[in-house]
Amino acid sequence: MRILGIDPGLTCTGFGVVDSEGASLHYVASGTIKTSPGDGVLLPHRLKILFDGIGEVVQRYQPAIAVCEIVFVNVNPQATLMLGQARGCCMTALVANGLDVREYTALQLKKAVTGHGKAAKEQVQEMVKRLLQLPGLPGKDAADALGLCITHAQVGRTLAAINKTTQTQARTSSAYRAGRTY
């Protein structure tokens, strides 16, 4: 399954694409979509840059599912609002391109990738590099996006195992009930 991870930001949105086959993960691509308030570019135009950029990534890499980081509450309310608008734009672009979207917090990402929910960005970068066997460290935003892909791949394997166990239990318990006499 091809997974697209998005680490939303108004100035810099990270993206990562990973193929997940069973327990194997294969790096496909990563990068950033950047916008700048310089040169008089207004917020709506910056959001359109994000929307169009995500659309291009989806069209180029054809993911089966997308994952997006859940926004944390910032000390600065204005920055939180701007980040929320960027995240909403990213999620809208994903859905507009026909993708189901799953969401994970930074804490969940760090725990899945490094084993510690309070890991530093550099630790996430290093573990993403190791897990995907990259020749160098990815940028911080791209590393977070790739980390989201890794997180979702791990969750997907766990859910598949749970579903398989549940289906087996349902078959055996219904067979048992069907053979009962009272």
C-alpha positions in Angstrom: 0.0 0.0 0.0 1.3 3.4 -0.9 1.0 5.9 2.0 1.3 9.7 1.7 2.3 11.6 4.9 1.7 15.3 5.3 3.3 17.5 8.0 1.3 20.7 7.6 2.7 24.1 8.0 2.0 27.5 6.4 5.6 28.3 5.6 6.8 24.8 5.0 4.6 21.7 4.6 6.5 18.4 4.5 5.4 15.4 2.5 6.6 11.8 2.4 5.6 8.8 0.3 6.3 5.2 1.5 5.3 1.8 0.2 4.3 -0.6 2.9 4.3 -4.4 2.0 3.7 -6.4 5.1 6.5 -5.5 7.5 8.6 -4.0 4.8 8.8 -0.3 4.2 10.2 1.3 1.0 11.0 4.9 0.6 9.4 6.5 -2.6 9.8 10.3 -2.2 9.8 13.2 0.2 10.1 16.9 0.1 8.5 20.2 1.1 6.0 22.7 -0.3 7.0 26.2 0.8 5.1 29.5 0.9 6.4 32.8 2.0 4.6 36.0 3.2 7.2 38.0 1.4 6.6 39.9 -1.8 3.1 40.7 -0.6 1.7 37.2 -1.0 -1.6 37.1 0.9 -2.8 34.2 3.0 -5.4 32.9 0.5 -2.7 32.7 -2.2 -0.4 30.9 0.2 -3.1 28.4 0.9 -3.7 27.9 -2.8 0.0 27.1 -3.2 -0.4 24.4 -0.5 -3.6 23.0 -2.1 -2.1 22.9 -5.6 1.2 21.4 -4.3 -0.5 18.6 -2.5 -2.6 17.9 -5.6 0.6 17.6 -7.7 2.1 15.2 -5.1 -1.0 13.0 -5.1 -1.2 13.0 -8.9 2.5 12.1 -9.3 2.7 9.4 -6.6 -0.8 8.0 -6.6 -1.0 7.0 -2.9 -3.7 4.7 -1.6 -4.2 6.6 1.6 -3.0 9.8 3.3 -2.0 10.6 6.9 -1.8 14.0 8.4 -0.4 15.3 11.6 -2.8 16.6 14.2 -2.1 20.2 15.1 -0.9 21.0 18.6 -2.0 24.0 20.5 0.7 26.7 20.3 1.6 29.4 22.8 0.8 32.0 20.2 -2.9 31.9 19.3 -2.3 33.7 15.9 0.3 31.1 14.9 -2.1 28.3 15.9 -4.8 29.7 13.8 -2.5 30.0 10.8 -1.3 26.5 11.3 -4.9 25.3 11.5 -5.8 27.0 8.3 -2.8 25.3 6.6 -3.7 21.9 8.0 -7.4 22.4 6.8 -6.1 23.3 3.4 -3.9 20.2 3.2 -6.7 17.9 4.3 -9.1 19.5 1.9 -6.6 18.9 -0.9 -6.2 15.3 0.0 -9.9 14.6 0.2 -10.5 16.6 -3.0 -8.1 14.2 -4.7 -10.1 11.2 -3.6 -8.0 10.0 -0.6 -9.1 8.8 2.8 -7.2 10.6 5.5 -6.0 9.3 8.8 -4.6 11.5 11.6 -1.9 11.0 14.2 -0.5 13.4 16.8 3.2 14.3 17.0 3.4 12.2 20.2 2.0 9.1 18.4 4.5 9.6 15.6 7.5 10.0 17.9 6.4 6.9 19.9 6.0 4.8 16.8 9.2 5.9 15.2 11.6 6.3 18.1 9.9 4.5 20.9 9.7 7.7 23.0 6.9 10.2 22.8 9.1 13.1 23.8 11.9 12.5 21.2 13.7 15.4 19.6 13.3 16.2 15.9 16.8 15.1 15.3 16.0 11.7 16.8 13.0 11.3 14.5 15.2 12.2 11.5 17.8 9.6 12.4 15.2 6.9 13.0 13.4 7.7 9.7 16.8 7.5 8.0 17.5 4.1 9.5 14.0 2.6 9.1 13.8 3.6 5.5 17.5 2.9 4.8 18.1 6.4 3.4 21.6 7.6 2.5 21.2 10.8 4.5 19.0 12.6 6.9 15.8 13.9 5.5 14.8 17.5 6.3 12.8 17.9 9.5 9.4 18.5 7.9 10.0 15.7 5.4 11.1 13.4 8.2 7.9 14.1 10.2 5.8 13.3 7.0 7.8 10.1 6.5 7.4 9.3 10.2 3.6 9.6 9.8 3.8 7.0 7.0 5.8 4.7 9.2 3.3 5.2 12.0 0.3 4.4 9.8 2.1 1.3 8.4 2.6 0.0 11.9 -1.0 0.8 13.0 -2.2 -0.9 9.8 -0.3 -4.1 10.5 -1.7 -4.2 14.0 -5.2 -3.6 13.0 -5.0 -6.3 10.3 -3.7 -8.7 12.9 -6.6 -7.8 15.2 -9.1 -8.1 12.4 -7.7 -11.5 11.4 -7.9 -12.7 15.0 -11.5 -11.3 15.4 -12.6 -13.0 12.2 -11.1 -16.3 13.3 -12.8 -16.0 16.7 -16.1 -15.2 15.0 -15.9 -18.2 12.7 -15.0 -20.6 15.5 -17.5 -19.2 18.0 -20.4 -19.2 15.5 -19.5 -22.8 14.5 -19.6 -23.7 18.1 -22.9 -22.0 18.7 -24.4 -23.6 15.6 -23.6 -27.1 16.8 -25.1 -26.6 20.2 -28.3 -28.3 21.3 -30.4 -27.2 24.3 
